[in-house]
Amino acid sequence: MGSLKALTLASAVALAAIPLAPFPAAFAADLLPPPPQLEPPPLRGMVDEPVGFYMRSDIGVAAVSASNLRSTFTDGSTLASLGAVDGPVSVGDNYILSLGLGWQFNQWFRADLTAEYRGSASYASSVTYQWGTALTNASGCFPGSGLVCGDQYSGNVKTGLFLANGYIDVGSWYGFTPYVGGGIGLAVYQTSGVKDLGLYPTAGAFGFAPNYSGTNFAWSLTGGVAYAIAPNLKLDVAYRYVNMGAFKTGAIGCNYTVAGSCHGEIQSFNMASNDLLFGLRWFTPVVAPVPVLQTRY
């Protein structure tokens, strides 16, 4: 009994001798740090652009301008020798269907390749003739006579446009990303159904040109704005100016050949367009690989 009391007293003294201060510190060291404060994603301000591959699809309308009408002749004639003057030329508006593939390199720069079909548009031009005098011009179409001789032309033009484009995205705010850019490439065109209708004094005379196809260097300048509908989808609205070079017709054959009246005329004119485009861009963002942790033994 005495031994048990002695053992109990020794145990109590030993426990009292152990410092109590380290215990709270040890427990605190074993606890995890408090979790970081989670902030909601910003609803306004700069937005990072997704980096990686994208596809695009656009539709649009084209306000086409034709200028600098020129005529050449297969028989060696010239406008000066015929006393002729090229009149105005016009090409109607048309629609645009476009597809493209591109890459967003970073939040500032992207590039893509586009192929588009520009729907058939009507083509019209005219050439007038006034030369000689009352003695030398039996038709009476000489300057000051009050009569104008000539031809009216009509037909169709359709174009395929293939461009390599580069763009600078100037930043994103509230989901909107304005940008500027430009492109170079090829315009593949065809003039078809070209008809030459004679006016006074050969009213009723007419001619036709065979279809003609050609390829020109083309370039463009563009500016627009994109809106992020979803993290990987953007709505794109853009204005673009595109210069497509000189378009030609085939050589015109005539049904009226008295006194060498058919000269095998070939017309050419410069083509440009002011385009309004609406499109979508689908992104496949590049995902950074998750680093693999290796344990060493």
Residue pairs with C-beta under 8 A, 6 or more apart in sequence:
44 173
44 174
45 173
45 174
46 171
46 172
46 173
47 172
47 173
47 175
47 177
47 228
48 107
48 172
49 104
49 106
49 107
49 108
49 110
49 169
49 172
49 177
50 104
50 231
50 232
50 283
50 285
51 104
51 105
51 106
51 107
51 285
51 286
52 103
52 104
52 283
52 284
52 285
52 286
53 101
53 102
53 103
53 104
53 283
53 284
53 286
54 101
54 102
54 103
54 104
54 110
54 112
54 281
54 282
54 283
54 284
55 99
55 100
55 101
55 102
55 281
55 282
56 98
56 99
56 100
56 101
56 102
56 112
56 114
56 236
56 279
56 280
56 281
56 282
57 98
57 99
57 100
57 279
57 280
58 96
58 97
58 98
58 99
58 100
58 114
58 116
58 236
58 277
58 278
58 279
59 95
59 96
59 97
59 98
59 277
59 278
59 279
60 95
60 96
60 98
60 275
60 276
60 277
60 278
61 93
61 94
61 95
61 96
61 275
61 276
62 93
62 94
62 95
62 96
62 118
62 121
62 273
62 274
62 275
63 93
63 273
63 274
63 275
64 91
64 92
64 93
64 94
64 121
64 271
64 272
64 273
65 91
65 271
65 272
65 273
65 274
66 89
66 90
66 91
66 123
66 247
66 269
66 270
66 271
67 89
67 269
67 270
67 272
68 246
68 269
68 270
69 86
69 87
69 88
69 89
69 125
69 267
69 268
69 269
70 86
70 267
70 268
70 269
71 79
71 84
71 86
71 127
71 265
71 266
71 267
71 268
72 265
72 266
72 268
73 82
73 263
73 264
73 265
73 266
74 251
74 263
74 264
74 265
74 266
75 260
75 263
75 264
77 263
79 85
79 86
79 127
82 129
82 131
82 263
83 129
83 130
83 131
83 132
84 127
84 128
84 129
84 131
84 150
85 127
85 128
85 129
85 130
86 125
86 127
87 125
87 126
87 127
87 128
87 150
88 125
88 126
89 123
89 124
89 125
89 267
89 269
90 123
90 124
90 125
91 121
91 122
91 123
91 124
91 157
91 269
91 271
92 121
92 122
92 123
93 121
94 118
94 119
94 120
94 121
94 158
95 118
95 119
96 116
96 117
96 118
96 119
96 275
96 277
97 116
97 117
97 119
98 114
98 115
98 116
98 117
98 277
98 279
99 114
99 115
99 116
100 112
100 113
100 114
100 115
100 165
101 112
101 113
102 110
102 111
102 112
102 113
102 165
102 281
103 110
103 111
103 112
104 110
104 283
105 111
107 169
107 171
107 172
108 168
108 169
108 170
109 166
109 167
109 168
109 169
110 166
110 167
110 169
111 164
111 165
111 166
111 167
112 164
112 165
112 167
113 162
113 163
113 164
113 165
114 161
114 162
114 163
114 165
114 183
115 160
115 161
115 162
116 160
116 161
116 162
116 163
117 158
117 159
117 160
118 158
118 159
118 160
118 161
118 273
119 158
120 156
120 157
120 158
121 156
121 157
121 158
122 154
122 155
122 156
122 157
123 153
123 154
123 155
123 156
123 157
123 191
123 194
124 152
124 153
124 154
125 152
125 153
125 267
125 269
126 150
126 151
126 152
126 153
127 150
127 151
127 153
127 265
128 148
128 149
128 150
129 141
129 148
129 149
129 150
130 141
130 142
130 143
130 145
130 147
130 148
130 149
131 137
131 141
131 142
131 143
132 142
133 142
134 140
134 142
134 145
136 142
139 147
139 149
139 200
139 201
140 147
140 201
141 147
141 148
141 149
141 200
141 201
147 200
148 199
148 200
149 199
149 200
149 201
149 202
150 199
151 196
151 197
151 198
151 199
152 196
152 197
152 199
153 194
153 195
153 196
153 197
153 249
153 267
154 193
154 194
154 195
154 197
155 191
155 192
155 193
155 194
155 195
155 209
155 249
156 191
156 192
156 193
157 189
157 190
157 191
157 192
157 247
157 271
158 189
158 190
158 192
159 187
159 188
159 189
159 190
159 244
159 271
160 187
160 188
160 189
161 185
161 186
161 187
161 188
161 218
161 242
161 244
162 185
162 186
162 187
162 188
163 183
163 184
163 185
163 218
163 220
164 183
164 184
164 185
165 181
165 182
165 183
165 220
165 222
166 181
166 182
166 183
167 179
167 180
167 181
167 222
168 179
168 180
168 181
169 177
169 178
169 179
169 226
170 177
170 178
170 179
170 180
171 177
171 178
172 228
175 227
175 228
176 225
176 226
176 227
176 228
177 225
177 226
177 227
177 228
177 234
178 223
178 224
178 225
179 223
179 224
179 225
179 226
180 222
180 223
181 221
181 222
181 223
182 219
182 220
182 221
182 222
183 219
183 220
183 222
184 217
184 218
184 219
184 220
185 217
185 218
185 219
186 215
186 216
186 217
186 218
187 215
187 216
187 217
187 218
187 244
187 245
187 271
188 213
188 214
188 215
189 213
189 214
189 215
189 216
189 244
189 247
189 271
190 211
190 212
190 213
190 214
191 209
191 211
191 212
191 247
191 248
191 249
191 250
192 211
192 212
193 211
194 208
194 209
194 249
194 250
194 252
194 267
195 206
195 207
195 208
195 209
196 206
196 207
196 208
196 209
196 252
196 254
196 265
197 205
197 206
198 204
198 205
198 206
198 256
202 256
202 261
204 256
205 254
205 255
205 256
205 261
206 254
206 255
206 256
207 252
207 253
207 254
207 255
207 256
207 262
208 252
208 253
209 249
209 250
209 251
209 252
209 253
209 266
210 250
210 251
211 250
212 248
212 249
212 250
214 247
214 248
216 244
216 245
216 246
216 247
217 245
218 242
218 243
218 244
218 245
219 242
219 243
220 240
220 241
220 242
220 243
221 240
221 241
222 238
222 239
222 240
222 241
223 238
223 239
224 236
224 237
224 238
224 239
224 277
225 236
225 237
225 238
226 234
226 235
226 236
226 237
226 281
227 234
227 235
228 234
229 235
231 283
231 285
232 282
232 283
232 284
232 285
233 280
233 281
233 282
233 283
234 280
234 281
234 283
235 278
235 279
235 280
236 277
236 278
236 279
236 280
236 281
237 277
237 278
237 279
238 276
238 277
238 279
239 274
239 275
239 276
239 277
240 274
240 275
240 277
241 272
241 273
241 274
241 275
242 272
242 273
242 275
243 270
243 271
243 272
244 271
244 272
244 273
245 270
245 271
246 268
246 269
246 270
246 271
247 268
247 269
247 270
247 271
248 266
248 267
248 268
249 266
249 267
249 268
250 266
251 264
251 265
251 266
252 262
252 264
252 265
252 266
253 262
253 264
254 261
254 262
256 262
